Amino acid sequence: MADKHILVIGGGIVGLSAAWYLVGRGAAVTVVERDRIAASASAGNAGIVAIGHRPLPWPGRSRQALSWLLDRSSPLYIPPRLDLSLLKWLWGFHRACRAERVAECMEIIGPLDRLSLRCWEEILAAIGVACGWQRAGWLDVYASAAGRRQAEQEAAVSRQFGVRTEQLDGDALRERDPAFSEQVHGAVLYPESCILDPGRFLTGLVGDLRAAGVTIREETAVQRFLRRDNRCSGAVLVGGEEIAADEVVLAACAWSNPLVCDAGVKLPMQAGKGYHLDLVAPDPAPRSGCVLVESSVAVTPMGDKLRLAGTLEFSGLNLHLHRRRVDMLRRAAAPYFRGVAEAREREAWCGLRPCTADGLPVIDRAPQLDGLFLATGHAKMGLTHGPGTGKLIAEWLLDGEPSLDLSLLRADRF
Ligand SMILES: Cc1cc2nc3c(=O)[nH]c(=O)nc-3n(C[C@H](O)[C@H](O)[C@H](O)COP(=O)(O)OP(=O)(O)OC[C@H]3O[C@@H](n4cnc5c(N)ncnc54)[C@H](O)[C@@H]3O)c2cc1C
């Protein structure tokens, strides 16, 4: 196997996990990353390995999205513009919110959840990085009657697909985690989930990959694919340098679109910008990873800092940080926790989620270009499913087929 050279495009959780499984099986691997390694959404996300989390399209979600669009303080923001690809994407999203379609999605999300959790534990045990990994569950926390109804309805649907949940009233929640304020009514616990500091994890993973002999090239962007006999045989970098490879894995998040087009595939994918605000951990420091139902803001303790993360902004492929949206994170979280309103700010950040219209990733061979594998579109679940995706890609590439049936994740399904 060592004579097989694999080129991985994109140094986020998906590309680096694929590299880890590939090098572990003896392949020679090069990762190219247009920016700094481990600085993308994969490092800046909320740090929740969310087992049982729902895909972005969900029954009732398109109606909720319409009302959010009229509310400037809501988690959703779409600056008005005429963009045909966005309009098509929104229509596809609306159609994917049908209950039958969501049921279909959950058929693959469940197995992907379980595989990924095993992969997380396998990688963590092997690389031994201290990244605050806790298998203590994730909470959907509410502070209103409407929030409670929403959390309970969503939990009921998740349970139909075999996801375990537990209901906690406000007192039980405060007993578990005294940082929650008296304004919190209760929560639904998803006990199989985990939290971690994703930036620290990725730094450890990159160190392990380098030690295993993976070549990692930062600030190196791929412009197009190399072809020989209608087969992908590597990539051409911006600047003209060519990298030859036996097989190529494309894991370039929302930036995958132009490269995917170069391979003859059309993916309805939008960049869903999200923000984080890192605070110095308040006293008492929250211990649990949670999502606040009323605002969809995630709150995750990460050692001496507390990360508030969320909002979904469809403003194209850019990393402009809108301060107003960062401030909304703190305003949304302050009523739920003592000390958050005053806590000192450490860092404000934004990054992009790769969002397909139907909420499912694409994990597939490129239908029209042999030798190219696509691994993208994980939207708000990429941290959760990145390691499992990496393993499946390595199996497909080295064994000829993946151990899960991935037909729901085909690139030509749209
Ligand atoms: C605010 C926020 C909170 C989130 N919270 C969670 C969470 O709690 N749990 C969860 O499961 N998921 C979460 N997510 C989603 C998750 O972070 C993403 O789905 C995941 O990081 C996507 O990983 P990736 O490897 O596909 O993409 P990325 O991490 O973006 O990596 C892709 C890399 O490819 C590089 N690249 C692009 N084009 C090229 C090119 N041409 N040549 C070379 N390199 C290129 C990019 O620079 C980038 O570094 C969150 C996302 C956000 C924004």
The ligand as an SDF file (V2000), in Angstrom:
LIG
                    3D

 53 58  0  0  0  0  0  0  0  0999 V2000
  -20.2710   28.2370   14.5940 C   0  0  0  0  0  0  0  0  0  0  0  0
  -20.2380   26.7750   14.2180 C   0  0  0  0  0  0  0  0  0  0  0  0
  -20.5450   25.8200   15.1820 C   0  0  0  0  0  0  0  0  0  0  0  0
  -20.5310   24.4620   14.8430 C   0  0  0  0  0  0  0  0  0  0  0  0
  -20.7370   23.5330   15.8240 N   0  0  0  0  0  0  0  0  0  0  0  0
  -20.6660   22.2000   15.5160 C   0  0  0  0  0  0  0  0  0  0  0  0
  -20.8180   21.2280   16.5360 C   0  0  0  0  0  0  0  0  0  0  0  0
  -20.9440   21.5350   17.7200 O   0  0  0  0  0  0  0  0  0  0  0  0
  -20.8090   19.9150   16.1750 N   0  0  0  0  0  0  0  0  0  0  0  0
  -20.6600   19.5190   14.8730 C   0  0  0  0  0  0  0  0  0  0  0  0
  -20.6920   18.3200   14.6000 O   0  0  0  0  0  0  0  0  0  0  0  0
  -20.4250   20.4290   13.8900 N   0  0  0  0  0  0  0  0  0  0  0  0
  -20.4340   21.7580   14.1740 C   0  0  0  0  0  0  0  0  0  0  0  0
  -20.2440   22.6960   13.1970 N   0  0  0  0  0  0  0  0  0  0  0  0
  -20.0370   22.2470   11.8050 C   0  0  0  0  0  0  0  0  0  0  0  0
  -18.6160   21.7880   11.5710 C   0  0  0  0  0  0  0  0  0  0  0  0
  -17.6960   22.6850   12.1190 O   0  0  0  0  0  0  0  0  0  0  0  0
  -18.3700   21.6440   10.0620 C   0  0  0  0  0  0  0  0  0  0  0  0
  -19.3740   20.8460    9.4800 O   0  0  0  0  0  0  0  0  0  0  0  0
  -17.0350   20.9660    9.8190 C   0  0  0  0  0  0  0  0  0  0  0  0
  -16.0070   21.6900   10.4440 O   0  0  0  0  0  0  0  0  0  0  0  0
  -16.7410   20.8420    8.3300 C   0  0  0  0  0  0  0  0  0  0  0  0
  -15.4920   20.2140    8.2320 O   0  0  0  0  0  0  0  0  0  0  0  0
  -14.7260   20.1470    6.8490 P   0  0  0  0  0  0  0  0  0  0  0  0
  -13.4660   19.4090    7.0810 O   0  0  0  0  0  0  0  0  0  0  0  0
  -15.6780   19.6600    5.7990 O   0  0  0  0  0  0  0  0  0  0  0  0
  -14.4830   21.6700    6.4880 O   0  0  0  0  0  0  0  0  0  0  0  0
  -13.4110   22.7260    7.0280 P   0  0  0  0  0  0  0  0  0  0  0  0
  -13.1660   22.5770    8.4610 O   0  0  0  0  0  0  0  0  0  0  0  0
  -13.8800   24.0680    6.5500 O   0  0  0  0  0  0  0  0  0  0  0  0
  -12.1080   22.3230    6.2580 O   0  0  0  0  0  0  0  0  0  0  0  0
  -12.0120   22.4670    4.8560 C   0  0  0  0  0  0  0  0  0  0  0  0
  -10.6660   23.0770    4.5610 C   0  0  0  0  0  0  0  0  0  0  0  0
  -10.4650   23.0620    3.1540 O   0  0  0  0  0  0  0  0  0  0  0  0
   -9.6640   24.1710    2.8360 C   0  0  0  0  0  0  0  0  0  0  0  0
   -9.7890   24.4370    1.4050 N   0  0  0  0  0  0  0  0  0  0  0  0
  -10.8410   24.9580    0.7580 C   0  0  0  0  0  0  0  0  0  0  0  0
  -10.6010   25.0590   -0.5530 N   0  0  0  0  0  0  0  0  0  0  0  0
   -9.3550   24.5920   -0.7560 C   0  0  0  0  0  0  0  0  0  0  0  0
   -8.5370   24.4590   -1.9040 C   0  0  0  0  0  0  0  0  0  0  0  0
   -8.9710   24.8180   -3.1140 N   0  0  0  0  0  0  0  0  0  0  0  0
   -7.2840   23.9640   -1.7530 N   0  0  0  0  0  0  0  0  0  0  0  0
   -6.8240   23.5860   -0.5200 C   0  0  0  0  0  0  0  0  0  0  0  0
   -7.5750   23.6990    0.6010 N   0  0  0  0  0  0  0  0  0  0  0  0
   -8.8240   24.1940    0.4940 C   0  0  0  0  0  0  0  0  0  0  0  0
  -10.2580   25.2770    3.6970 C   0  0  0  0  0  0  0  0  0  0  0  0
   -9.3530   26.3510    3.8780 O   0  0  0  0  0  0  0  0  0  0  0  0
  -10.5540   24.5340    4.9850 C   0  0  0  0  0  0  0  0  0  0  0  0
   -9.5210   24.6450    5.9390 O   0  0  0  0  0  0  0  0  0  0  0  0
  -20.2300   24.0700   13.5000 C   0  0  0  0  0  0  0  0  0  0  0  0
  -19.8870   25.0240   12.5410 C   0  0  0  0  0  0  0  0  0  0  0  0
  -19.8870   26.3740   12.8870 C   0  0  0  0  0  0  0  0  0  0  0  0
  -19.4860   27.3950   11.8460 C   0  0  0  0  0  0  0  0  0  0  0  0
  1  2  1  0
  2  3  1  0
  2 52  2  0
  3  4  2  0
  4  5  1  0
  4 50  1  0
  5  6  2  0
  6  7  1  0
  6 13  1  0
  7  8  2  0
  7  9  1  0
  9 10  1  0
 10 11  2  0
 10 12  1  0
 12 13  2  0
 13 14  1  0
 14 15  1  0
 14 50  1  0
 15 16  1  0
 16 17  1  0
 16 18  1  0
 18 19  1  0
 18 20  1  0
 20 21  1  0
 20 22  1  0
 22 23  1  0
 23 24  1  0
 24 25  2  0
 24 26  1  0
 24 27  1  0
 27 28  1  0
 28 29  2  0
 28 30  1  0
 28 31  1  0
 31 32  1  0
 32 33  1  0
 33 34  1  0
 33 48  1  0
 34 35  1  0
 35 36  1  0
 35 46  1  0
 36 37  1  0
 36 45  1  0
 37 38  2  0
 38 39  1  0
 39 40  1  0
 39 45  2  0
 40 41  1  0
 40 42  2  0
 42 43  1  0
 43 44  2  0
 44 45  1  0
 46 47  1  0
 46 48  1  0
 48 49  1  0
 50 51  2  0
 51 52  1  0
 52 53  1  0
M  END
$$$$
